[in-house]
Structures are given as structure tokens and as C-alpha cells.
Amino acid sequence: MHLLIIGAAGMVGRKLTERLITDGGLGERPVERLTLVDVVKPDHPADFSGRVDALDVDISQVGQAEKLIASRPDVIFHLAAIVSGEAELDFDKGYRINLDGTRYLFDAIRHAHEEDGYKPRVVFTSSIAVVGAPLPFPIPDDFHLTPLTSYGTQKAISELLLADYSRRGFFDGIGIRLPTVCIRPGKPNKAASGFFSNILREPLIGQEAILPVSDDVRHWHTSPRSAVGYLIHAASMDLDAVGSRRSLSMPGVSATVGEQIEALRRVAGEKAVRLIRRQPDDMIMKMVAGWAPGFEAKRATELGFKAEKNFDEIIRVHIEDELGGQI
Amino acid sequence: MHLLIIGAAGMVGRKLTERLITDGGLGERPVERLTLVDVVKPDHPADFSGRVDALDVDISQVGQAEKLIASRPDVIFHLAAIVSGEAELDFDKGYRINLDGTRYLFDAIRHAHEEDGYKPRVVFTSSIAVVGAPLPFPIPDDFHLTPLTSYGTQKAISELLLADYSRRGFFDGIGIRLPTVCIRPGKPNKAASGFFSNILREPLIGQEAILPVSDDVRHWHTSPRSAVGYLIHAASMDLDAVGSRRSLSMPGVSATVGEQIEALRRVAGEKAVRLIRRQPDDMIMKMVAGWAPGFEAKRATELGFKAEKNFDEIIRVHIEDELGGQI
């Protein structure tokens, strides 16, 4: 199989690439070729015997998506996006990358389909930002999409396009509404949601972390490992069961910040918990108040998507995958 | 006030123009200027003392929307669209007019806003095609959007853009999900939904009409007069009460075809009913099976939008507005 990963240099893209190489295949079929694409050239993976093309391509530039589709990859993972905060600050950039880029890609596939019947699987990463307050808890699968950010709007629009292009038979699309990925590896970043990871990741390596919200804030999480698991399953599952409603809220772990901290205490002890410094931030608290507390994810669970059962597991996954299994 | 009507040559556009001239104003404010736009030049209205510009402009062509916004109209009615059937047959044309056209218009307003703080009211006609089967009856206001046509997809995307551009403060947008307009005046057309009007309009003038579906098909209707009423109310109402969920399912009349026919019998007698010829059409029956049977329209009703109470009224409105008050 030939797999194309757009957004391959990002955290999820890199982990997906690693996992595909480790597995050696997708479902029953061996992976022979990887095309890794991002706006910066992705690294060549070390231990893959097949062909790899690592390309710096911006699909939001007219004509670029066609080049990627010319080689007719069997599966396309479309992970590329401007994140929430940046899409809110730079209106034009957000719409260009998150909407136009997606549409150029989908149209390039459509034109290839019209040319020779090409019909790949397209796995698109959407987001829980497609819903907006007021929100019930848990949020049912058929809750209406009322995004309150430009990022969420762009993802909701892309979901609609994915469904329509799939319905017309141009490709087999499936949209994955990723929970907030926690614990994000690496350095603390400036994303407003960063503290959910920071308050666990930093104490696990003996560093202080700042908690800008109160302990009763409830949110919806998944580990990087599960996020990659969703994508793999979406790429290999039977799509007949999905029907016309092509985007799925993924299973995840709903937890309050207080419950996150209790899990940290159980896994890493009081010493770790003491490294969390409470420093309330009104702006972040206001933003977070509108975020999703958790989803039912009934359809996705029935369709075989899996996540951790609780935050202890999420922390253990981080220790296994990022800290060599010990703290 | 200066009002811009895009799609002014269509049935609803013409009736809206007439009504605005008859009323002489919008809410408390007099209408001094009308800019009437369509892909074919709209007719100059006869009895309007203010300034009228009638223009043939296609907003789906780059740079055209800017020309319309240059004069900074106070209210913009965006009614222009490729209809459902055509958008399904011509994929590119549907997306160009119904999506790109809308986005060019919204961006032209945004750029004007960034230039000088311009912030008009934007009234956008959406459609009940934003929902798709399986559908409950009645459909609640917060039912999720799962369009099953490219037209419905384009309208749902435009609703998302309307909400985001309004949230960012570029304009004051409101989206109106029009029920199927019945009785459409004029000749029978080829729209799959045309028979809902045909089976009433033609018998009322002594002509035969073909009914391609069974009597128990239930659908959601409003008169042309009420459709115009929604637009007028949307243009003049206080938008604070609408909040972030900017598109509203309008009130209407839910009726089966059998109930439509009974109303015809009450209003125009057995002679009219006998002009309906049953000629089942599998393709139309299949399409209609996925259409909306009716909406709760609770929010819109609370916000002051009004429709007929039953089909007898809808037929009487047609007789008053199109047949000089008698049959």
C-alpha cells in the first residue's frame, strides 16, 4: 500500500508514521510506500525498508494538492491544520489552510476520480471544537455543531465537505473528532489547552507547572497513542457501517482537573503533585468554560474505536511512550 | 436606508422588492435606495420614488462582490443560489455559486469592516435541505445538520460562515431556513418539489396537474408571502436575542399531500380536486422520502417569525396574491 500523510511533521503525524512502520502494514496489507508531507520537510523515518518521499508542500497553494495525488496513494491521512489559537488570531491564514487547503485536496482527489475512477480512503482529523457552549454532558453523537471559534468552524465545514464528497463517490472519507491530546510530549507550548498536559508532564520529570483554572474544570482527553490508534482503525475499517454521517466523535476520558491531579498522585506520588502551582488566569478560565466536558461516543465505540479507561492509564501511556517506562 | 438584494430577479427577490416598496420602509426607517442584483438584470420596480440601481452581477466572480459593497448598503439580503437539482447535476457550478459566491460576499463585507468599521445587517436564505434523513417529526431547533445533497451541504457551510463572521463582528448575520415555498406562482417547473405547488396552482385555474407521490407524503411549507415576511422581520428585528446560533428554522405548515388536497377541496371544491392526476414516479418518491416532514421552529416563533396556520390559508394567500382574490 501507498500511504500519504499530510501534516506528517506534527506530533500526531510523527507518531502515526512510527506506528505504521512498526506495524509494517495497515489491516492485512503491507505498507510499501510512504509519502510524508508538511509545510516543513518531515524527517525520513529510520527503519523503513519501503520507499519514502518526504516533501515540503503547502496544500493551501493552488495546484500543490494535485502533485500529491498524481501518484494515487491508497490512503490519505489529512492531519494538516492551523491550530485553534492561531486560526483565531489570523483569520485569513486559518481559512486558507484549514478550509481552502482541505478543499483543494478534496478537489484534487475528485478530479483524479473523474479521470480514472481513483477512489482512495481519506482519513480527516476533525476536532471537538466543532461543538460550542451551551453543551450537555455527555454530548450525544447527534449533537448539533455550533462552533464558537474560527478553527471549529473550519473543521465543521470540512466535515460537511467530507460527507458530500464521500456521498458523491469521489472518495471514501471518514472524519475523526479528536479529543484534546494529553499528555502532549515535548516542551510546554502556548496553546490555551496546554496546561492540561503541562500539569502532568512537567511534574513527572520534576519540573514545576502552572495550573491557570480551577480544579472542577471538566474536559475530554485522549493519549497520543490512542489518537494514532483512531487513525489506523479509520484507515482500515469497513466504512459501510458508517453510512452517510461520516464524522465521528471519538471515545476518550472525561475528567476534571482535580481528577487528573488525583491520578498523578496515584501514579507519581505527592512529590509530583506539589510541583503544580495554582495561578488563576481569567482569560483562560473564560475560554475553557465553553469547551467540551465529554462525549458519549457511542457510534465510534460500537465501530471499534478505543481509548484509555481513565487518567491513570493516560499517565502510564506517557511514561511508557515518552519516559522509557519509568519515572 | 439603502438595501441591497442579491438574487432580486428570483421569485422571492421580486416579491421582497414589491413588499419593501409597498411598506415604504423597514421597521421604523424609510427605504431611500434599492440596489437590485442578479445574474440577469432585475426589472426596475415601477412605483418607487427613491434611487434604484438594477445590476447584472455574478458574485461568484472574483472582485464582483466588492463593487456591491462599495456603496455600503445598510442591509444585504443574500437570496442568490443555484437550486437543489442543478447543484446536484453540476457539482462545480453549485459550489461556485452557493459556496464561493457567499464567501466572496462575506469577505467583501469583512474587508469593508476592516477599512472603516462598516457593519451591515446580512439576511441569508438557507434551506430545510440542511437536514437529512433519518429525521424525527417535528424536527427540533437543535437537530444536527446532516445534508444529503450538495445544495444542502453548501447551505449548511454558508450557515457556519455566517455565524463565524457574525461572531467576529464583521456583520450582523441572520440565516433563515426557508420551508418549501408553496404555492409557487408561475408555470410548473422541473424542480422535484414542484408538484407540491402544481397540484394546487393548476387546478385553481382549471388545469390538470400530476401527482407523482402517494397521499401520505408529509412535508414542510410556507407561502411566498410568509417567506417575504421572514426576510423583512429578519432585517429589522433585534438580533441580541438570537445569540450565537444565527440560523433559524422558520415556522411553517406541516401537511401530507392528502391534507393539501383536502384543503383544496374545501377552498375550491371537488371540481378542482378532480384535476389532480395520480402518476407515481419512483425517482421522485425516493427523493421525497428523505425530505423534512416539519420543524418545531420554537426559537423562530418566540422571536416573532410568523407563518400560515394551515393549508387552507396557504391556498387563500395564493388566490389573493396571484389570482386577484377570486377563482
Interface residues (C-beta under 8 A of the other chain):
Chain A: F91 R110 G132 D142 F143 H144 L145 T146 P147 L148 S150 T153 A156 I157 L160 L161 A163 D164 R167 R168 S244 R245
Chain B: F91 R110 G132 D142 F143 H144 L145 T146 P147 L148 S150 T153 A156 I157 L160 L161 A163 D164 R167 R168 S244 R245
